[in-house]
Amino acid sequence: MSKLEYLSRPLVAFDPSNKEHRRHWYNFLEYGGWGNCPVRFIVTEDHGFDLVTMIQRSLVNYYVDREFKRPIPAVKPGRKVKNPTR
């Protein structure tokens, strides 16, 4: 392992449900760069080399799922549930 690699920022997969990752994204938008970000985000193969588009898409999916996903009803222990998707 090289000294530069040892001292560099750790690689992390972007997780839209992680508040710190969303804060890093906000700082990127606010300051126009990743200079203050303590981590480096990994770009998945299906997004090529475009980190910004990958993060935008994952955030859109996260917020749409959060707003429009049907909640699963709570079940009391010992009760059987009829099909909740109907």
N, C-alpha and C positions, 0 to 999 in steps of 0.2 A: 504494500500500500504506500502510495506516495505521500509526502508531507502535505502537499496541497489538498489531496483528497481527504486526509485526516482532519485538516483544519476547516474544510468547507462545510457549508450548511447541509444538514441531513436531507435525504430524499424522502418525500412523503406523498402518498396518494391523496388527492383532493377529496374531501368528504363534505358535501354540502350540509350535513346535519351537525358538523363540528363548528361551534361558534367561533373558535380561533381561526379556522380556515376561512370562514366568511369575513372575519375582521381583516385578515391578510388581503383578501380580495378587495375589500373596501379601501384599504390603504393603497393598493395598486391603482385603483381608479382615482383616488384623491391626489396622489403624488405622481402618477404617470410612470411608475416603474416598480421593480421588485427589490430595489436597493436596501430597503429597511426590513424586508421579510426574513425571518430567522430560519426558514425552511425553503427547500426547492421542491416544487410540485412535479410529479411524474406525469407525463403525457401518455395516455394509452394508445395502442397501435391503431385503433379505429379512428383516431383523430389526427393522425399524422404527426406533424410538429406544431400544431396550433393549440397552445395552452389556453389562450384567452377564450376561443370558441368552445373548447371542452368544458371550461369552468362555467361559461354562460349557459350552455345546454344543461349541465348537471344542476345548476341552480334553478333554472326554469322548471325542470322535472321535479325537483324537490318541493318548490313552492306550489306547483299545480297539484301534486299528490297530497300535500298537506292541506290544501284548501278544499279539494273536490273529492277526495277519497272517502267512500262511505265508511263510517265507523262500525266496528264490529260490536254488537251488543254484549254487555256484560252478562255472564252466566253465573248463577249461584251454584256452589259445589253440590254435586249429586243430581243435578237436573240435566236432562237431555235437551239438546237444542234442535229444533226443526231447522231445515235448511234456511240460513239467514240471508242467502243471496236472492231469494224469491220475494 
